[in-house]
């Protein structure tokens, strides 16, 4: 995992969980590579909470709405965390190819099917 993620996980994890405590069950059954993670999406906190809830060495590539990448500091941060953009409401073949490549390369792909 990259240094930026380790920094976020170490510094912001305790702060985030202080304000948004979560309980995680079943991590021992989670496959380590080449997994498609499909999570519920009830709030903008979901990707951060999920990423921080997994072990620090559990690498995943989130698929994120392309509008996040247009916000200067946020766009930089989500890219550094391994996310890639998807154009919503369109047939985004580049996002599909990136997703397929991520899984073929043994990475874990995170998608939120309930996202718009």
N, CA, C and O atoms as a DFTB+ gen file, in Angstrom:
464 C
 N C O
     1  1       0.853      -1.179       0.000
     2  2       0.000       0.000       0.000
     3  2       0.892       1.232       0.000
     4  3       1.993       1.207       0.550
     5  1       0.427       2.293      -0.606
     6  2       1.260       3.487      -0.714
     7  2       1.335       4.270       0.597
     8  3       0.514       4.090       1.497
     9  1       2.316       5.120       0.679
    10  2       2.557       5.886       1.908
    11  2       1.400       6.808       2.262
    12  3       1.082       6.995       3.437
    13  1       0.776       7.381       1.246
    14  2      -0.333       8.293       1.516
    15  2      -1.481       7.555       2.207
    16  3      -2.063       8.066       3.164
    17  1      -1.806       6.348       1.719
    18  2      -2.864       5.571       2.361
    19  2      -2.480       5.225       3.798
    20  3      -3.309       5.321       4.703
    21  1      -1.239       4.826       4.008
    22  2      -0.786       4.502       5.370
    23  2      -0.924       5.716       6.286
    24  3      -1.313       5.581       7.446
    25  1      -0.606       6.894       5.768
    26  2      -0.746       8.123       6.544
    27  2      -2.217       8.366       6.887
    28  3      -2.546       8.628       8.044
    29  1      -3.097       8.280       5.896
    30  2      -4.538       8.490       6.123
    31  2      -5.060       7.466       7.118
    32  3      -5.783       7.821       8.048
    33  1      -4.701       6.197       6.933
    34  2      -5.188       5.119       7.793
    35  2      -4.732       5.323       9.230
    36  3      -5.504       5.126      10.168
    37  1      -3.468       5.722       9.397
    38  2      -2.890       5.867      10.737
    39  2      -3.372       7.125      11.448
    40  3      -3.696       7.083      12.635
    41  1      -3.420       8.233      10.736
    42  2      -3.758       9.515      11.366
    43  2      -5.264       9.742      11.442
    44  3      -5.792      10.090      12.498
    45  1      -5.951       9.545      10.322
    46  2      -7.375       9.873      10.293
    47  2      -8.282       8.742      10.759
    48  3      -9.421       8.988      11.158
    49  1      -7.786       7.494      10.714
    50  2      -8.599       6.364      11.160
    51  2      -9.149       6.529      12.562
    52  3     -10.360       6.432      12.757
    53  1      -8.297       6.776      13.543
    54  2      -8.813       6.942      14.912
    55  2      -9.784       8.123      15.048
    56  3     -10.751       8.046      15.807
    57  1      -9.534       9.191      14.332
    58  2     -10.419      10.357      14.397
    59  2     -11.782      10.027      13.802
    60  3     -12.820      10.332      14.391
    61  1     -11.767       9.403      12.632
    62  2     -13.023       9.048      11.959
    63  2     -13.829       8.085      12.810
    64  3     -15.036       8.268      12.963
    65  1     -13.187       7.055      13.370
    66  2     -13.919       6.066      14.155
    67  2     -14.371       6.588      15.513
    68  3     -15.279       6.027      16.125
    69  1     -13.749       7.645      15.980
    70  2     -14.230       8.286      17.203
    71  2     -15.609       8.897      16.950
    72  3     -16.504       8.793      17.788
    73  1     -15.771       9.533      15.793
    74  2     -17.039      10.187      15.460
    75  2     -18.036       9.257      14.774
    76  3     -19.245       9.470      14.868
    77  1     -17.540       8.226      14.082
    78  2     -18.399       7.273      13.364
    79  2     -17.965       5.851      13.681
    80  3     -17.401       5.177      12.819
    81  1     -18.216       5.379      14.899
    82  2     -17.776       4.015      15.227
    83  2     -18.504       2.978      14.373
    84  3     -19.705       3.089      14.128
    85  1     -17.765       1.978      13.928
    86  2     -18.339       0.881      13.150
    87  2     -17.880      -0.432      13.748
    88  3     -16.855      -0.507      14.427
    89  1     -18.658      -1.457      13.482
    90  2     -18.296      -2.800      13.910
    91  2     -18.122      -3.643      12.660
    92  3     -19.025      -3.715      11.826
    93  1     -16.982      -4.273      12.525
    94  2     -16.671      -5.072      11.350
    95  2     -16.659      -6.536      11.747
    96  3     -16.017      -6.917      12.727
    97  1     -17.369      -7.355      10.985
    98  2     -17.406      -8.798      11.232
    99  2     -17.040      -9.538       9.962
   100  3     -17.368      -9.089       8.864
   101  1     -16.373     -10.651      10.099
   102  2     -16.101     -11.530       8.972
   103  2     -14.848     -11.223       8.184
   104  3     -14.686     -11.741       7.079
   105  1     -13.954     -10.400       8.707
   106  2     -12.724     -10.097       7.969
   107  2     -11.894     -11.358       7.700
   108  3     -11.145     -11.414       6.724
   109  1     -12.029     -12.356       8.559
   110  2     -11.243     -13.580       8.370
   111  2     -11.685     -14.360       7.128
   112  3     -10.936     -15.212       6.649
   113  1     -12.862     -14.093       6.603
   114  2     -13.335     -14.789       5.404
   115  2     -13.134     -13.970       4.134
   116  3     -13.474     -14.432       3.045
   117  1     -12.596     -12.785       4.253
   118  2     -12.401     -11.898       3.108
   119  2     -11.208     -12.372       2.281
   120  3     -10.089     -12.424       2.791
   121  1     -11.431     -12.720       1.002
   122  2     -10.295     -13.113       0.150
   123  2      -9.304     -11.951       0.017
   124  3      -9.687     -10.786       0.124
   125  1      -8.048     -12.273      -0.215
   126  2      -7.027     -11.232      -0.202
   127  2      -6.762     -10.575      -1.547
   128  3      -6.348      -9.416      -1.577
   129  1      -6.984     -11.266      -2.663
   130  2      -6.682     -10.672      -3.971
   131  2      -7.747     -11.006      -5.002
   132  3      -8.418     -12.035      -4.918
   133  1      -7.886     -10.116      -5.975
   134  2      -8.787     -10.343      -7.102
   135  2     -10.250     -10.390      -6.740
   136  3     -11.001     -11.188      -7.300
   137  1     -10.670      -9.548      -5.811
   138  2     -12.033      -9.572      -5.301
   139  2     -12.816      -8.358      -5.806
   140  3     -12.282      -7.253      -5.897
   141  1     -14.065      -8.580      -6.124
   142  2     -14.981      -7.495      -6.446
   143  2     -15.806      -7.218      -5.196
   144  3     -16.650      -8.029      -4.815
   145  1     -15.567      -6.082      -4.561
   146  2     -16.309      -5.687      -3.365
   147  2     -17.436      -4.758      -3.776
   148  3     -17.193      -3.676      -4.310
   149  1     -18.663      -5.178      -3.530
   150  2     -19.850      -4.374      -3.843
   151  2     -20.481      -3.978      -2.523
   152  3     -21.013      -4.822      -1.802
   153  1     -20.423      -2.700      -2.212
   154  2     -20.886      -2.225      -0.915
   155  2     -22.118      -1.346      -1.048
   156  3     -22.346      -0.724      -2.086
   157  1     -22.909      -1.305       0.020
   158  2     -24.029      -0.372       0.069
   159  2     -23.482       1.053       0.117
   160  3     -22.373       1.293       0.593
   161  1     -24.272       1.978      -0.379
   162  2     -23.815       3.371      -0.424
   163  2     -24.917       4.267       0.113
   164  3     -25.794       4.713      -0.627
   165  1     -24.857       4.526       1.424
   166  2     -25.884       5.335       2.072
   167  2     -25.433       6.774       2.305
   168  3     -26.265       7.669       2.456
   169  1     -24.110       7.003       2.335
   170  2     -23.616       8.365       2.563
   171  2     -22.243       8.541       1.927
   172  3     -21.626       7.576       1.475
   173  1     -21.779       9.771       1.898
   174  2     -20.458      10.061       1.344
   175  2     -19.331       9.527       2.226
   176  3     -18.182       9.464       1.789
   177  1     -19.647       9.146       3.451
   178  2     -18.657       8.578       4.367
   179  2     -18.334       7.123       4.046
   180  3     -17.307       6.611       4.491
   181  1     -19.182       6.455       3.289
   182  2     -19.042       5.019       3.057
   183  2     -17.666       4.597       2.528
   184  3     -17.071       3.681       3.095
   185  1     -17.134       5.219       1.472
   186  2     -15.815       4.772       0.989
   187  2     -14.719       4.934       2.038
   188  3     -13.865       4.060       2.183
   189  1     -14.739       6.038       2.763
   190  2     -13.728       6.274       3.785
   191  2     -13.860       5.271       4.926
   192  3     -12.864       4.698       5.367
   193  1     -15.087       5.055       5.406
   194  2     -15.296       4.103       6.503
   195  2     -14.905       2.685       6.102
   196  3     -14.292       1.954       6.880
   197  1     -15.263       2.309       4.889
   198  2     -14.919       0.964       4.424
   199  2     -13.408       0.808       4.284
   200  3     -12.842      -0.190       4.731
   201  1     -12.759       1.783       3.669
   202  2     -11.315       1.714       3.489
   203  2     -10.560       1.665       4.801
   204  3      -9.563       0.953       4.926
   205  1     -11.033       2.421       5.777
   206  2     -10.366       2.433       7.080
   207  2     -10.719       1.218       7.929
   208  3      -9.988       0.890       8.864
   209  1     -11.827       0.545       7.622
   210  2     -12.250      -0.630       8.382
   211  2     -11.480      -1.890       7.989
   212  3     -11.393      -2.839       8.769
   213  1     -10.936      -1.893       6.809
   214  2     -10.179      -3.048       6.344
   215  2      -8.745      -2.960       6.866
   216  3      -8.289      -1.878       7.236
   217  1      -8.035      -4.080       6.899
   218  2      -6.643      -4.034       7.358
   219  2      -5.815      -3.069       6.513
   220  3      -6.107      -2.861       5.335
   221  1      -4.792      -2.489       7.113
   222  2      -3.979      -1.484       6.433
   223  2      -3.314      -2.033       5.172
   224  3      -3.063      -1.277       4.234
   225  1      -3.026      -3.322       5.133
   226  2      -2.356      -3.900       3.968
   227  2      -3.332      -4.496       2.942
   228  3      -2.905      -5.179       2.012
   229  1      -4.636      -4.244       3.106
   230  2      -5.636      -4.754       2.153
   231  2      -5.792      -3.735       1.033
   232  3      -6.485      -2.729       1.183
   233  1      -5.143      -4.006      -0.079
   234  2      -5.145      -3.067      -1.199
   235  2      -6.454      -3.161      -1.982
   236  3      -6.896      -4.252      -2.340
   237  1      -7.063      -2.014      -2.241
   238  2      -8.248      -2.021      -3.091
   239  2      -8.248      -0.792      -3.985
   240  3      -7.695       0.253      -3.640
   241  1      -8.878      -0.943      -5.135
   242  2      -9.033       0.130      -6.108
   243  2     -10.490       0.549      -6.138
   244  3     -11.317      -0.176      -6.692
   245  1     -10.829       1.675      -5.570
   246  2     -12.217       2.143      -5.619
   247  2     -12.547       2.760      -6.978
   248  3     -11.730       3.462      -7.575
   249  1     -13.737       2.489      -7.441
   250  2     -14.285       3.180      -8.604
   251  2     -15.083       4.349      -8.039
   252  3     -15.968       4.150      -7.207
   253  1     -14.777       5.569      -8.484
   254  2     -15.403       6.754      -7.900
   255  2     -15.999       7.635      -8.995
   256  3     -15.511       7.662     -10.124
   257  1     -17.047       8.343      -8.645
   258  2     -17.675       9.234      -9.619
   259  2     -16.681      10.283     -10.095
   260  3     -15.895      10.820      -9.314
   261  1     -16.734      10.558     -11.383
   262  2     -15.739      11.438     -11.988
   263  2     -15.764      12.860     -11.446
   264  3     -14.752      13.556     -11.520
   265  1     -16.883      13.307     -10.906
   266  2     -16.964      14.676     -10.383
   267  2     -16.026      14.882      -9.188
   268  3     -15.602      16.008      -8.929
   269  1     -15.698      13.814      -8.461
   270  2     -14.761      13.936      -7.339
   271  2     -13.361      14.338      -7.808
   272  3     -12.630      15.022      -7.091
   273  1     -13.003      13.914      -8.997
   274  2     -11.668      14.159      -9.517
   275  2     -11.495      15.591     -10.023
   276  3     -10.374      16.027     -10.283
   277  1     -12.591      16.312     -10.162
   278  2     -12.521      17.700     -10.625
   279  2     -12.351      18.694      -9.481
   280  3     -12.090      19.873      -9.721
   281  1     -12.494      18.233      -8.249
   282  2     -12.267      19.086      -7.080
   283  2     -10.768      19.031      -6.795
   284  3     -10.240      17.954      -6.521
   285  1     -10.061      20.184      -6.855
   286  2      -8.591      20.160      -6.834
   287  2      -7.943      19.288      -5.755
   288  3      -7.257      18.331      -6.114
   289  1      -8.112      19.549      -4.499
   290  2      -7.433      18.773      -3.459
   291  2      -8.040      17.377      -3.313
   292  3      -7.314      16.398      -3.143
   293  1      -9.345      17.285      -3.378
   294  2     -10.016      15.991      -3.265
   295  2      -9.634      15.072      -4.424
   296  3      -9.375      13.887      -4.216
   297  1      -9.599      15.607      -5.628
   298  2      -9.213      14.814      -6.794
   299  2      -7.822      14.230      -6.646
   300  3      -7.592      13.065      -6.971
   301  1      -6.895      15.038      -6.156
   302  2      -5.535      14.573      -5.926
   303  2      -5.542      13.445      -4.895
   304  3      -4.891      12.418      -5.087
   305  1      -6.286      13.642      -3.793
   306  2      -6.297      12.663      -2.696
   307  2      -6.898      11.331      -3.143
   308  3      -6.334      10.279      -2.843
   309  1      -8.019      11.349      -3.849
   310  2      -8.639      10.072      -4.242
   311  2      -7.770       9.335      -5.251
   312  3      -7.732       8.104      -5.251
   313  1      -7.073      10.069      -6.108
   314  2      -6.128       9.409      -7.019
   315  2      -4.981       8.760      -6.243
   316  3      -4.596       7.626      -6.528
   317  1      -4.438       9.486      -5.261
   318  2      -3.342       8.945      -4.450
   319  2      -3.792       7.705      -3.668
   320  3      -2.976       6.839      -3.353
   321  1      -5.078       7.623      -3.359
   322  2      -5.613       6.471      -2.631
   323  2      -5.941       5.305      -3.565
   324  3      -6.412       4.261      -3.112
   325  1      -5.696       5.478      -4.864
   326  2      -5.872       4.382      -5.813
   327  2      -7.181       4.375      -6.565
   328  3      -7.423       3.460      -7.353
   329  1      -8.039       5.368      -6.351
   330  2      -9.329       5.397      -7.030
   331  2      -9.167       5.774      -8.501
   332  3      -8.189       6.413      -8.892
   333  1     -10.137       5.369      -9.297
   334  2     -10.179       5.775     -10.697
   335  2     -11.598       6.232     -11.018
   336  3     -12.562       5.756     -10.419
   337  1     -11.720       7.168     -11.980
   338  2     -13.030       7.774     -12.241
   339  2     -13.930       6.930     -13.143
   340  3     -13.465       6.170     -13.992
   341  1     -15.235       7.094     -12.927
   342  2     -16.243       6.531     -13.811
   343  2     -17.243       7.640     -14.118
   344  3     -17.714       8.336     -13.218
   345  1     -17.558       7.794     -15.395
   346  2     -18.547       8.785     -15.822
   347  2     -19.928       8.166     -15.646
   348  3     -20.279       7.199     -16.322
   349  1     -20.698       8.731     -14.739
   350  2     -22.021       8.185     -14.451
   351  2     -23.003       8.574     -15.547
   352  3     -22.877       9.629     -16.167
   353  1     -23.973       7.714     -15.772
   354  2     -25.007       7.992     -16.759
   355  2     -24.550       7.787     -18.185
   356  3     -25.259       8.155     -19.121
   357  1     -23.381       7.207     -18.365
   358  2     -22.839       6.958     -19.697
   359  2     -22.261       5.550     -19.744
   360  3     -22.119       4.884     -18.719
   361  1     -21.938       5.123     -20.926
   362  2     -21.205       3.864     -21.074
   363  2     -19.728       4.225     -21.040
   364  3     -19.147       4.580     -22.066
   365  1     -19.124       4.135     -19.869
   366  2     -17.724       4.527     -19.691
   367  2     -16.830       3.309     -19.876
   368  3     -16.496       2.615     -18.916
   369  1     -16.451       3.063     -21.116
   370  2     -15.664       1.874     -21.432
   371  2     -14.280       1.913     -20.784
   372  3     -13.732       0.866     -20.440
   373  1     -13.707       3.108     -20.614
   374  2     -12.395       3.203     -19.962
   375  2     -12.465       2.751     -18.510
   376  3     -11.555       2.077     -18.026
   377  1     -13.537       3.116     -17.813
   378  2     -13.699       2.681     -16.421
   379  2     -13.875       1.165     -16.354
   380  3     -13.343       0.515     -15.455
   381  1     -14.613       0.609     -17.297
   382  2     -14.813      -0.845     -17.330
   383  2     -13.479      -1.549     -17.588
   384  3     -13.165      -2.548     -16.941
   385  1     -12.697      -1.025     -18.534
   386  2     -11.390      -1.628     -18.819
   387  2     -10.450      -1.536     -17.617
   388  3      -9.719      -2.482     -17.322
   389  1     -10.471      -0.395     -16.925
   390  2      -9.639      -0.236     -15.734
   391  2     -10.062      -1.219     -14.652
   392  3      -9.214      -1.806     -13.980
   393  1     -11.368      -1.401     -14.479
   394  2     -11.888      -2.335     -13.478
   395  2     -11.462      -3.771     -13.802
   396  3     -11.015      -4.504     -12.920
   397  1     -11.601      -4.157     -15.042
   398  2     -11.209      -5.514     -15.448
   399  2      -9.708      -5.720     -15.240
   400  3      -9.282      -6.759     -14.735
   401  1      -8.918      -4.732     -15.630
   402  2      -7.466      -4.831     -15.457
   403  2      -7.097      -4.942     -13.979
   404  3      -6.205      -5.709     -13.618
   405  1      -7.774      -4.185     -13.131
   406  2      -7.480      -4.229     -11.695
   407  2      -7.691      -5.638     -11.144
   408  3      -6.846      -6.156     -10.414
   409  1      -8.804      -6.248     -11.491
   410  2      -9.085      -7.601     -10.987
   411  2      -8.107      -8.617     -11.583
   412  3      -7.619      -9.502     -10.880
   413  1      -7.826      -8.487     -12.880
   414  2      -6.865      -9.408     -13.511
   415  2      -5.476      -9.290     -12.899
   416  3      -4.736     -10.270     -12.818
   417  1      -5.130      -8.069     -12.466
   418  2      -3.821      -7.845     -11.838
   419  2      -3.795      -8.262     -10.368
   420  3      -2.781      -8.091      -9.691
   421  1      -4.905      -8.808      -9.873
   422  2      -4.956      -9.279      -8.495
   423  2      -5.344      -8.223      -7.484
   424  3      -5.256      -8.453      -6.277
   425  1      -5.775      -7.062      -7.967
   426  2      -6.215      -6.022      -7.045
   427  2      -7.664      -6.282      -6.646
   428  3      -8.368      -7.051      -7.302
   429  1      -8.096      -5.649      -5.586
   430  2      -9.467      -5.769      -5.119
   431  2     -10.222      -4.518      -5.557
   432  3      -9.815      -3.399      -5.246
   433  1     -11.301      -4.711      -6.265
   434  2     -12.065      -3.614      -6.844
   435  2     -13.247      -3.287      -5.947
   436  3     -14.027      -4.169      -5.587
   437  1     -13.377      -2.022      -5.589
   438  2     -14.502      -1.567      -4.772
   439  2     -15.454      -0.740      -5.609
   440  3     -15.068       0.276      -6.187
   441  1     -16.697      -1.179      -5.670
   442  2     -17.741      -0.421      -6.375
   443  2     -18.940      -0.267      -5.463
   444  3     -19.187      -1.086      -4.578
   445  1     -19.674       0.801      -5.701
   446  2     -20.906       1.070      -4.967
   447  2     -22.052       1.055      -5.975
   448  3     -22.369       2.090      -6.562
   449  1     -22.680      -0.110      -6.184
   450  2     -23.741      -0.205      -7.199
   451  2     -24.917       0.742      -6.935
   452  3     -25.641       1.097      -7.865
   453  1     -25.112       1.150      -5.691
   454  2     -26.226       2.047      -5.387
   455  2     -25.895       3.513      -5.697
   456  3     -26.771       4.373      -5.614
   457  1     -24.653       3.799      -6.050
   458  2     -24.290       5.166      -6.430
   459  2     -25.047       5.545      -7.703
   460  3     -25.494       4.683      -8.460
   461  1     -25.177       6.832      -7.916
   462  2     -25.942       7.262      -9.103
   463  2     -25.098       7.193     -10.351
   464  3     -25.577       7.516     -11.438
